[in-house]
Amino acid sequence: MTAIYLDNNATTRIDPLVRDVMLPFLDQLYGNPSSIHSFGTPVRQALEQARAQVARLIGARHDSEIIFTSCATESNSTALLSAVEAFPERRQIITTEVEHPAVLEVCAHLERRGYSIHRLPVNRLGQLDLDHYTQLLSDQVALVSIMWANNETGTLFPVEQMAQLAKSHGILFHTDAVQAVGKIPVQLADSAIDLLSFSGHKLHGPKGVGVLYVRRGSRFRPLLRGGHQERGLRGGTENAASIVGLGMACELAAQQLVHESNAIRALRDHLQRELLARIPNAQVTGDPEHRTPNTLNIAFEYVEGEAVLLHLDRLGIAASSGSACTSGSLEPSHVMRAMGIPYTAAHGSIRFSLSRTTTALEIASVIEQLPPIIAHLRALSPYWTQNKAQLARAGEFSPAYG
Amino acid sequence: MWNYSEKVKDHFFNPRNAKVLAQANAIGDVGSLSCGDALRLMLEVDPESERILDAGFQTFGCGSAIASSSALTELVIGKTLAEASRISNQDIADYLDGLPAEKMHCSVMGCEALEAAIANYRGEIWQESHTESALICKCFAVDEAKIVRAVTENQLTTLEQILNYTKAGGGCGACHEKIEQVLLKTLERHDALSLPCAANASLATTAGHAASLTHAADSLPKPDAHAKPEPHGEQEQRILSALGQIRPRLQADGGDVELVTFRGDSVVVSLSGNCLGCAMTDMTLSWVQQQLTQALGRPIQVSQLLQPETLTF
């Protein structure tokens, strides 16, 4: 059994070329990049090369706009906490209900400290109401933080348009672009985006390294102090091997982005078409027209996501779910709830996320193997009898609490 | 999420008695779509002997929900209703060689389905009282509802008191911030509703809430404050008897604990068997500390005497 990895929004396989450029920095090239001697110099030069590779992928005007961090979570925390420190008189933040916890929980933390957090709701397709957004813009807002692409559904937000609107009100704009960079073209030099976060391991780079882009001239306060590294904007000895790997990952992504995203999109669309054709009572969640090319989130009614994942895992297929049980909480994912996906379907939402390593054979295998799993679990379910929703005939299954 | 026992996996992949029992004369429906799991338990009960002749289930839920349902049917078949009603959720979990803390509610659901089915057989209406809430302390499986209840019923105002009453936060300590958030929320609700809560008297109602919590705790009556110091021998007896209750749990896992010495509030124990070098040693020690604190009614500091052979350099 060869394993089929369709959980690339969680993390990706390190590209062999990325691994190869990293290895010397785990061996001979161990110097501290801050040292002026011959051990430090090649490491320092490699970091600067990586910075240029990153800047090219996201179309930054200056390499110095790139700050290396330990992960996108650190980048997000830095962006949010920097903004509130840089604009102490502004006590509001605008974000969305469907952000990653790396943004939402920092906002909740600030809320407990007296900040007003505006969490923009989404409609059934996961889209924002831009009129509502525009009404919230004022000189009381320290930062707007909007994800570029949603991790669960792949839905894209119009961040460039939203950044322009924020700019016209003199408000700093941050985007968590962890699911967008490397999947869709990003050109920051011509944009109104001030801050952007992403991480290496989502684009075939190593874990433990992230990027915070800070537009030149933006007010910024460091999160980690105590070192001159990253020009004093982020203290701490650099994770040299991972940064070099991230640089290579960005270079590969830049080279292959257009070709790859077309190929991946074709596989994803095929998977979607076939699953919907073979499995009744299934629906795509999110905005099918505005999505990252690699993500498919389907909700299968009357089954529970973890049970589906366990069966898939036994067949060597790795995917992910927004069900309550997979997260250890009691409610389905906040993204599914924000979109108003009914509980009948939200618990059974399964995310397939592809990458450039995904093959047509693998997709064909999933198309073959998933329908019987769903059928088996529905046969076990009290809500589902003889291939039709029993709930329609109210009263047959009547739990004592709910 | 995947640390299920082999038995759980077996009952999930090959569920026993997953069927609609046409001749069922006792049916229990529990759960709901909104909480992500639901179970219908069907029993065929012999009216003469009240013995359960057959059982079937239908379950919407995760791996452990399906496995718990399957285990439940295996446990009840052949038992009388009286015998079956003594089955606890822990029995279901034990039958499956244990469930992860986050998944214990699946065994609770199984138990409730059984209660509901028995009530249904006897023509009674079964009403469930428990409410599920988010798991706060993963080490000791304490959920938010339990903490809120402990705070409300006992007028608790500090993290330490919650730890003593519920064990929440007594393990790795990672949930301490969450516990304090639940505490603040609960106390604020009391303020808003003006519920009779001892904490209200000394708590500011607006800002500075957290800062005043410790102060509020100081003003609470301390149950043992006026008690005479206990003679050494009696204390030793209480420590030994508390350890006596702890030991079977550790022995079940191939470990053991013994009293080495104690003075005042400091107790030194030695761990042996599987407890030695176990990654969970810190948790075991803090659990022992909790038990002794409860048994002696005052904060006890437990430390471990390291055997020379366990020291590694």
Contacts between the chains, C-beta under 8 A, distances in Angstrom:
chain1	res1	chain2	res2	distance
A	112	B	181	7.8
A	302	B	60	6.5
A	303	B	60	7.3
A	304	B	36	6.0
A	304	B	37	6.8
A	304	B	60	6.1
A	304	B	61	5.0
A	304	B	62	5.1
A	304	B	65	7.3
A	305	B	62	7.8
A	306	B	1	7.1
A	306	B	62	3.8
A	306	B	63	5.7
A	307	B	12	7.4
A	307	B	61	6.9
A	307	B	62	5.5
A	307	B	63	5.7
A	307	B	65	7.9
A	307	B	66	6.3
A	310	B	2	8.0
A	310	B	9	7.8
A	310	B	12	6.3
A	310	B	13	7.9
A	310	B	63	4.7
A	311	B	13	7.7
A	313	B	2	7.5
A	314	B	13	6.8
A	323	B	36	6.2
A	323	B	62	7.2
A	324	B	35	7.3
A	324	B	36	4.2
A	325	B	1	7.8
A	325	B	36	6.0
A	325	B	37	7.7
A	325	B	61	7.4
A	325	B	62	3.6
A	325	B	63	7.8
A	325	B	64	7.9
A	325	B	65	7.8
A	325	B	103	7.8
A	326	B	1	6.0
A	326	B	62	7.8
A	328	B	1	7.1
A	328	B	102	4.4
A	328	B	135	6.8
A	329	B	134	6.1
A	329	B	135	7.9
A	330	B	35	5.9
A	330	B	36	7.0
A	330	B	132	5.6
A	330	B	133	7.1
A	330	B	134	6.2
A	331	B	35	8.0
A	331	B	36	7.9
A	332	B	36	6.8
A	343	B	33	4.6
A	343	B	34	4.6
A	343	B	36	7.7
A	344	B	33	5.4
A	347	B	33	7.1
A	347	B	36	4.6
A	379	B	18	8.0
A	380	B	15	6.8
A	380	B	18	5.4
A	380	B	58	6.2
A	380	B	59	5.9
A	380	B	60	7.7
A	380	B	66	6.5
A	381	B	58	6.3
A	381	B	59	7.0
A	381	B	60	4.2
A	382	B	29	7.4
A	382	B	38	6.1
A	382	B	39	7.3
A	382	B	40	4.2
A	382	B	58	3.8
A	382	B	59	7.0
A	382	B	60	6.1
A	383	B	33	6.7
A	383	B	38	7.0
A	383	B	60	5.4
A	384	B	60	7.8
A	397	B	29	5.8
A	397	B	38	7.5
A	397	B	40	6.2
A	398	B	29	5.6
A	399	B	29	4.5
A	399	B	30	5.3
A	399	B	31	5.3
A	399	B	32	5.4
A	399	B	38	5.7
A	400	B	29	6.4
A	400	B	30	5.7
A	400	B	112	7.8
A	400	B	116	5.6
A	400	B	126	5.6
A	400	B	127	6.8
A	400	B	128	5.3
A	401	B	30	6.8
A	401	B	31	7.7
A	401	B	32	6.8
A	401	B	128	4.6
A	402	B	31	7.4
A	402	B	32	3.0
A	402	B	33	7.5
A	402	B	34	6.2
A	402	B	35	7.5
